[in-house]
C-alpha cells in the first residue's frame, strides 16, 4: 500500500475498548451550543463505535480499565472531516483551461468551445477501473492526510453507461484499500456528450436513465445528482432523472444556481433532496424551500475562486431561512482542482463570510447531513462510528485561520488510529 495516511501499526489496531483522555473535544453535537466543546474531556471507543464522551471528572469507573489508553496532552479532537462533494475520479487534467481563464475566457465560453466537463471525458474513458483508482489515489490520500474520514465521489466524466459505471466501481474500490467511508453519486446528467449535442432528452432516455438502473442493480450508487444549468440540463429534464431515482428508492441532490437562477434548488427541495450545491444565484424563495425540506446548502468556495465568480452565495438569505450549510472541496480537474478541505474552510470564511463555527460544522456535522449520514458520523456522540481527528492546535479557529498548514496529529476511523 502506498500514499499517505494509510498504515496502521500492530500496536495501534483497535482493542475492544480504547480510552482517549486529557483532550479538549468539539463534539459538534446538535443538541449543544456552538461547537459543543468539552474541556478536560475523554472519549471511550468500544468495537469501533463511541461508547461514551464527556468530562474526565464524569468518566464511568469501568472506562478506567480500558484495554488501550491514549493521553492526548490537551490536544483537540473534532469529528473526522467530511468532504460531501467531490469529483476525484477522472483521467487527465485541464491545466490548459486554467490558462484560458487567465487569458480572459469565462467558464461558459470554455464549455461552449468544447472544453469544461466534456474535455475530461476522453481521458477518463481511456482508463480502466484500476487506472482510475491509481490516478485518484494521490488526491484521496491528500484529503485523508488532513483528517477526512468520509468522502462523496461522483461519476460524470464517462457520459456513456460503461464509462459512468467504471467511475463508480473505482470509487467503491477506495474503501477496500484505504480506511475511509465512501458515498457514491450517479452524475451522468453532468453534461451532454458531443454525439448528443442538442438532444438532451435522448441522452437522458438512452444513457442517464438505463445507466442509473444498471448502477443501482450493481450496488454502485448511493444517491443521484445532476447539473441544472443553461449549459447543462433544465429543471424539467432533471425532474425526469429524479423521478427515476425516486422509483429506485435513491435520494437526490443537485448542482444548482451556480451560473444563473433556473429554480433548480426549489425543484430539488420538492423531492426532499439531501443537498443543493454551489448556489451563487439562489434566491430567497429557493433558500426557504431548501430550509423547509431539510435540504443542505453545500457551498463550494474552490469553484467560486477558480472560475473567478463575482456573485457570492446568498449566505444571509440561507441563514435567515434556517437552512443548514455545509462546505466541501468540489475537487475536480477543471473548476476546482482543490484537494484540501482545510483550505476550503478558510476560503468559505474569507470569500463568503462564514464564521469559524459554520466552517467547522460545515465540514463535519453538516457535511454528514448532506450525505444522509448524520446518524452514523459527523458528530462525537455515543453510538456513532468512532471517526475523529486529533489536532495540534490551541483553538479550533486555527483549523480555519491557517493557510497551507496541516496541524493533524492523528486520524481515527472506526476506532482505528491511522498514522499520518
C-alpha positions as CSV (number, residue, x, y, z in Angstrom):
1,X,0.0,0.0,0.0
2,X,1.3,3.4,-1.0
3,X,0.5,7.0,-0.3
4,X,-0.2,9.0,2.9
5,X,-2.4,8.2,5.9
6,X,-2.7,4.5,5.3
7,X,-0.5,2.5,7.7
8,X,-1.9,1.0,10.9
9,X,0.8,-0.3,13.2
10,X,0.2,-3.6,15.0
11,X,0.2,-1.8,18.4
12,X,-2.5,0.7,17.2
13,X,-5.1,-1.7,15.9
14,X,-8.3,-1.2,17.9
15,X,-8.8,-3.1,21.1
16,X,-12.2,-3.9,22.3
17,X,-12.1,-0.7,24.4
18,X,-9.9,2.4,23.9
19,X,-9.9,5.5,26.1
20,X,-8.7,8.8,24.6
21,X,-8.2,11.2,27.6
22,X,-6.8,14.6,28.6
23,X,-8.3,16.2,25.5
24,X,-10.4,19.2,24.5
25,X,-13.3,18.0,22.5
26,X,-15.5,19.7,20.0
27,X,-18.4,17.2,19.8
28,X,-20.5,19.2,17.2
29,X,-23.5,17.6,18.9
30,X,-26.6,19.3,17.5
31,X,-28.2,19.4,21.0
32,X,-25.4,21.5,22.4
33,X,-24.4,25.1,21.7
34,X,-21.6,26.3,19.4
35,X,-19.1,23.6,18.7
36,X,-20.2,21.5,21.7
37,X,-16.9,22.0,23.5
38,X,-15.8,19.8,26.4
39,X,-12.7,20.9,28.3
40,X,-10.6,18.2,30.1
41,X,-12.6,15.6,28.2
42,X,-12.4,12.0,27.3
43,X,-13.8,9.7,24.7
44,X,-14.3,5.9,25.1
45,X,-14.4,3.7,22.0
46,X,-15.8,0.2,22.0
47,X,-15.7,-2.1,19.0
48,X,-15.2,0.8,16.6
49,X,-18.0,3.0,18.0
50,X,-18.2,5.8,20.5
51,X,-19.3,4.3,23.8
52,X,-19.1,7.5,25.9
53,X,-17.9,11.1,25.6
54,X,-17.7,13.7,28.3
55,X,-15.6,15.4,31.1
56,X,-12.8,13.3,32.7
57,X,-14.4,14.0,36.1
58,X,-17.5,12.1,34.9
59,X,-15.7,9.2,33.4
60,X,-17.6,5.9,34.2
61,X,-15.5,3.7,36.5
62,X,-15.4,0.8,34.0
63,X,-13.8,3.1,31.4
64,X,-10.7,3.5,33.5
65,X,-10.0,-0.2,32.8
66,X,-10.0,0.2,29.0
67,X,-7.6,-2.2,27.3
68,X,-5.9,0.7,25.5
69,X,-5.4,4.2,26.7
70,X,-4.1,7.4,25.0
71,X,-3.3,10.6,26.9
72,X,-3.6,13.4,24.3
73,X,-1.8,16.0,26.4
74,X,-4.5,18.6,25.9
75,X,-4.9,18.2,22.1
76,X,-8.2,19.0,20.4
77,X,-10.5,16.3,19.0
78,X,-13.1,17.0,16.4
79,X,-15.3,14.7,14.3
80,X,-13.5,13.4,11.3
81,X,-13.8,15.8,8.3
82,X,-16.5,15.0,5.7
83,X,-16.0,16.1,2.1
84,X,-19.5,15.9,0.8
85,X,-19.0,17.0,-2.8
86,X,-16.1,15.7,-4.9
87,X,-15.3,14.5,-8.4
88,X,-11.9,13.0,-7.6
89,X,-12.2,10.1,-10.1
90,X,-11.1,11.2,-13.6
91,X,-8.3,11.0,-16.1
92,X,-6.0,13.7,-17.4
93,X,-6.1,17.4,-16.3
94,X,-7.4,20.7,-17.5
95,X,-4.4,22.9,-17.0
96,X,-4.9,24.5,-20.4
97,X,-8.3,25.7,-19.4
98,X,-6.7,27.3,-16.4
99,X,-4.5,29.2,-18.8
100,X,-7.6,30.2,-20.9
101,X,-9.3,31.6,-17.8
102,X,-6.2,33.6,-17.1
103,X,-6.4,34.9,-20.6
104,X,-10.0,36.1,-20.0
105,X,-12.2,33.2,-21.1
106,X,-15.3,32.5,-19.0
107,X,-16.4,29.1,-17.8
108,X,-19.4,29.2,-20.2
109,X,-17.2,30.2,-23.1
110,X,-14.8,27.3,-22.4
111,X,-17.6,24.9,-22.1
112,X,-19.3,26.0,-25.3
113,X,-16.0,25.7,-27.1
114,X,-15.8,22.0,-26.3
115,X,-13.8,22.4,-23.0
116,X,-15.1,22.0,-19.5
117,X,-16.6,18.7,-18.4
118,X,-16.6,17.2,-21.9
119,X,-12.9,17.7,-22.3
120,X,-12.3,15.3,-19.3
121,X,-14.4,12.6,-20.9
122,X,-11.8,11.2,-23.4
123,X,-9.0,10.9,-20.8
124,X,-11.4,9.3,-18.3
125,X,-12.8,6.8,-20.7
126,X,-9.3,5.8,-21.8
127,X,-8.6,4.3,-18.4
128,X,-9.8,1.1,-16.9
129,X,-11.0,0.8,-13.3
130,X,-7.5,0.2,-11.9
131,X,-6.2,3.1,-13.9
132,X,-8.9,5.4,-12.5
133,X,-8.1,4.2,-9.0
134,X,-4.4,4.7,-9.4
135,X,-4.7,8.2,-10.7
136,X,-7.2,9.2,-8.0
137,X,-5.3,7.8,-5.0
138,X,-2.9,10.7,-4.6
139,X,-5.9,13.1,-4.4
140,X,-7.7,10.9,-2.0
141,X,-4.5,10.4,0.2
142,X,-4.0,14.2,0.3
143,X,-7.5,14.6,1.7
144,X,-7.1,11.8,4.2
145,X,-3.9,13.3,5.5
146,X,-5.9,16.3,6.6
147,X,-8.3,14.4,8.8
148,X,-11.0,13.4,6.4
149,X,-12.9,10.2,7.2
150,X,-15.8,10.3,4.8
151,X,-15.9,11.4,1.2
152,X,-18.6,11.6,-1.5
153,X,-17.4,10.7,-5.0
154,X,-19.4,11.4,-8.2
155,X,-19.4,9.9,-11.6
156,X,-19.9,12.3,-14.5
157,X,-16.8,12.1,-16.8
158,X,-17.8,9.0,-18.7
159,X,-21.0,10.3,-20.3
160,X,-21.8,6.8,-21.5
161,X,-23.1,3.9,-19.5
162,X,-19.9,1.9,-19.2
163,X,-17.7,4.9,-18.5
164,X,-20.0,6.1,-15.7
165,X,-20.1,2.6,-14.2
166,X,-16.3,2.4,-14.3
167,X,-16.0,5.6,-12.3
168,X,-18.3,4.3,-9.6
169,X,-16.5,0.9,-9.5
170,X,-13.3,2.8,-8.9
171,X,-14.9,4.9,-6.1
172,X,-16.1,1.7,-4.4
173,X,-12.6,0.3,-4.5
174,X,-11.3,3.1,-2.3
175,X,-13.0,1.6,0.8
176,X,-11.1,-1.7,0.1
177,X,-7.6,-0.1,0.0
178,X,-7.9,2.9,2.3
179,X,-9.6,3.4,5.7
180,X,-12.3,5.7,4.5
181,X,-16.1,5.8,4.1
182,X,-17.2,6.4,0.5
183,X,-20.6,7.6,-0.7
184,X,-21.2,7.5,-4.4
185,X,-23.4,9.7,-6.6
186,X,-24.6,9.0,-10.1
187,X,-23.9,12.1,-12.1
188,X,-24.4,11.1,-15.7
189,X,-26.6,14.2,-16.1
190,X,-23.4,16.3,-15.8
191,X,-23.0,17.3,-19.4
192,X,-24.2,16.3,-22.9
193,X,-21.6,14.4,-25.0
194,X,-20.8,15.7,-28.5
195,X,-22.8,12.9,-30.1
196,X,-25.9,14.0,-28.3
197,X,-25.5,17.8,-28.7
198,X,-28.9,19.4,-28.9
199,X,-30.6,16.2,-27.8
200,X,-30.6,16.2,-24.1
201,X,-33.8,14.3,-24.0
202,X,-32.4,11.4,-26.0
203,X,-29.2,11.4,-23.8
204,X,-31.3,11.1,-20.7
205,X,-33.5,8.4,-22.2
206,X,-30.7,6.3,-23.7
207,X,-27.8,6.9,-21.2
208,X,-28.7,8.5,-17.9
209,X,-31.8,6.5,-17.0
210,X,-30.8,3.0,-18.1
211,X,-27.3,3.6,-16.8
212,X,-28.8,4.5,-13.4
213,X,-30.8,1.3,-13.4
214,X,-27.6,-0.6,-14.1
215,X,-25.6,1.2,-11.4
216,X,-28.4,0.5,-8.9
217,X,-28.5,-3.1,-9.8
218,X,-24.8,-3.5,-9.3
219,X,-24.9,-1.7,-6.0
220,X,-22.7,1.1,-7.1
221,X,-24.9,4.2,-6.4
222,X,-26.0,5.8,-3.1
223,X,-27.5,9.0,-4.5
224,X,-28.4,10.7,-7.8
225,X,-27.1,14.1,-8.8
226,X,-27.3,16.4,-11.8
227,X,-26.1,19.7,-13.2
228,X,-29.1,22.0,-13.6
229,X,-27.8,25.0,-15.7
230,X,-28.2,26.7,-19.0
231,X,-25.1,24.9,-20.3
232,X,-26.3,21.5,-18.9
233,X,-29.8,20.3,-18.0
234,X,-33.1,22.1,-17.5
235,X,-35.3,21.8,-14.4
236,X,-37.8,19.7,-16.4
237,X,-35.0,17.4,-17.7
238,X,-33.7,16.9,-14.1
239,X,-37.3,16.0,-13.0
240,X,-37.1,13.0,-15.3
241,X,-33.9,11.9,-13.6
242,X,-35.2,12.5,-10.1
243,X,-38.4,10.6,-10.9
244,X,-36.3,7.6,-11.9
245,X,-34.2,7.9,-8.7
246,X,-37.4,8.1,-6.6
247,X,-38.7,4.9,-8.3
248,X,-35.5,3.2,-7.3
249,X,-35.6,4.5,-3.7
250,X,-32.5,6.6,-4.1
251,X,-32.0,10.1,-2.6
252,X,-31.2,13.0,-4.8
253,X,-29.0,16.1,-4.8
254,X,-28.4,18.8,-7.4
255,X,-25.7,21.2,-8.7
256,X,-28.0,24.3,-8.7
257,X,-27.9,28.0,-9.3
258,X,-24.2,28.1,-9.9
259,X,-24.2,30.4,-13.0
260,X,-27.8,31.5,-13.1
261,X,-31.1,31.0,-11.3
262,X,-33.2,28.4,-13.0
263,X,-35.2,27.4,-9.9
264,X,-33.4,24.1,-9.6
265,X,-32.9,24.3,-5.9
266,X,-36.6,24.8,-5.3
267,X,-37.4,21.9,-7.6
268,X,-34.9,19.6,-5.8
269,X,-36.2,20.6,-2.4
270,X,-39.7,19.4,-3.6
271,X,-38.1,15.9,-4.0
272,X,-36.6,16.2,-0.4
273,X,-33.1,16.5,-1.8
274,X,-30.2,15.8,0.5
275,X,-28.4,18.9,-0.7
276,X,-28.2,21.6,-3.3
277,X,-24.7,22.7,-4.2
278,X,-22.9,25.8,-5.4
279,X,-26.0,28.2,-5.1
280,X,-24.3,31.5,-6.1
281,X,-27.5,32.7,-7.8
282,X,-30.0,31.2,-5.3
283,X,-33.0,33.4,-4.5
284,X,-34.9,33.8,-1.2
285,X,-37.7,31.5,-2.3
286,X,-35.2,28.8,-3.1
287,X,-33.5,29.2,0.3
288,X,-36.8,28.9,2.1
289,X,-37.8,25.8,0.1
290,X,-34.5,24.2,1.0
291,X,-34.8,25.0,4.6
292,X,-38.4,23.7,4.8
293,X,-37.3,20.4,3.1
294,X,-34.2,20.0,5.2
295,X,-32.0,20.2,2.1
296,X,-28.5,21.2,3.0
297,X,-26.8,24.1,1.2
298,X,-23.3,22.9,0.2
299,X,-21.0,25.8,-0.5
300,X,-18.1,25.3,-2.8
301,X,-15.6,28.2,-2.5
302,X,-12.9,26.4,-4.5
303,X,-15.1,26.6,-7.7
304,X,-16.0,30.2,-6.9
305,X,-12.3,31.0,-6.6
306,X,-11.1,29.0,-9.6
307,X,-13.6,30.4,-12.1
308,X,-13.3,33.9,-10.6
309,X,-17.0,34.2,-9.9
310,X,-18.3,37.6,-8.8
311,X,-21.6,36.7,-7.2
312,X,-21.3,35.1,-3.8
313,X,-23.9,32.6,-2.4
314,X,-26.6,34.4,-0.5
315,X,-25.3,33.5,2.9
316,X,-27.6,35.7,4.9
317,X,-30.6,34.5,3.0
318,X,-29.7,30.9,3.9
319,X,-29.2,31.9,7.5
320,X,-32.5,33.8,7.6
321,X,-34.3,30.8,6.2
322,X,-32.7,28.4,8.7
323,X,-31.0,26.3,6.1
324,X,-28.2,24.0,7.1
325,X,-24.8,24.9,5.5
326,X,-22.0,22.6,4.5
327,X,-18.6,23.2,3.0
328,X,-16.8,20.9,0.5
329,X,-13.9,21.0,-1.9
330,X,-15.7,20.2,-5.2
331,X,-12.3,18.6,-6.0
332,X,-12.4,18.2,-9.8
333,X,-10.0,18.6,-12.8
334,X,-11.3,21.9,-14.2
335,X,-13.2,24.3,-11.9
336,X,-11.9,23.3,-8.5
337,X,-8.6,21.5,-8.6
338,X,-8.6,21.6,-4.8
339,X,-7.6,18.7,-2.5
340,X,-7.7,20.5,0.9
341,X,-10.8,20.7,3.0
342,X,-8.9,22.8,5.4
343,X,-8.3,25.4,2.7
344,X,-11.9,25.1,1.6
345,X,-12.9,26.1,5.1
346,X,-10.5,29.1,5.0
347,X,-11.9,30.1,1.6
348,X,-15.5,29.8,2.9
349,X,-14.7,32.2,5.7
350,X,-12.6,34.6,3.7
351,X,-14.6,34.7,0.5
352,X,-18.1,34.0,1.7
353,X,-18.1,35.3,5.3
354,X,-18.9,32.1,7.2
355,X,-18.0,32.0,10.8
356,X,-15.5,29.6,12.3
357,X,-18.4,27.6,13.8
358,X,-20.1,27.4,10.4
359,X,-17.0,26.3,8.6
360,X,-16.1,23.5,11.1
361,X,-19.7,22.3,11.4
362,X,-20.0,22.6,7.6
363,X,-17.0,20.2,7.1
364,X,-18.2,17.7,9.8
365,X,-21.8,17.6,11.0
366,X,-23.5,19.3,8.1
367,X,-21.3,17.5,5.5
368,X,-22.6,14.3,7.0
369,X,-26.1,15.6,7.0
370,X,-25.7,16.4,3.3
371,X,-24.9,12.7,2.6
372,X,-27.7,11.3,4.7
373,X,-25.1,10.0,7.2
374,X,-25.8,12.1,10.3
375,X,-27.0,9.1,12.3
376,X,-23.6,7.4,11.6
377,X,-20.9,10.1,11.7
378,X,-20.3,13.8,11.7
379,X,-20.5,14.4,15.4
380,X,-18.9,12.8,18.5
381,X,-21.8,11.2,20.3
382,X,-22.4,7.8,21.9
383,X,-23.4,5.2,19.4
384,X,-21.8,6.8,16.4
385,X,-18.9,5.5,14.4
386,X,-15.6,6.4,16.1
387,X,-14.4,8.7,13.3
388,X,-12.4,11.7,14.6
389,X,-9.4,13.8,14.0
390,X,-6.8,14.8,16.7
391,X,-5.2,18.2,16.1
392,X,-2.1,20.1,17.3
393,X,-3.9,23.4,17.7
394,X,-4.6,25.8,20.6
395,X,-8.1,26.6,19.4
396,X,-10.5,25.2,16.8
397,X,-10.3,28.6,14.9
398,X,-6.8,27.6,13.8
399,X,-8.4,24.9,11.5
400,X,-10.0,27.8,9.6
401,X,-7.4,30.5,10.0
402,X,-4.2,28.9,8.7
403,X,-3.4,28.6,5.0
404,X,-1.2,25.8,3.7
405,X,-0.6,24.3,7.1
406,X,-1.8,20.9,8.3
407,X,-1.9,20.5,12.1
408,X,-3.3,17.0,12.1
409,X,-1.8,14.8,14.8
410,X,-3.7,11.6,14.1
411,X,-6.8,10.4,12.3
412,X,-9.1,7.8,13.8
413,X,-11.6,5.9,11.6
414,X,-14.0,3.3,13.1
415,X,-11.8,3.3,16.1
416,X,-8.5,2.7,14.2
417,X,-5.8,5.2,14.8
418,X,-4.2,5.9,11.4
419,X,-0.6,7.1,11.2
420,X,-0.3,10.4,9.2
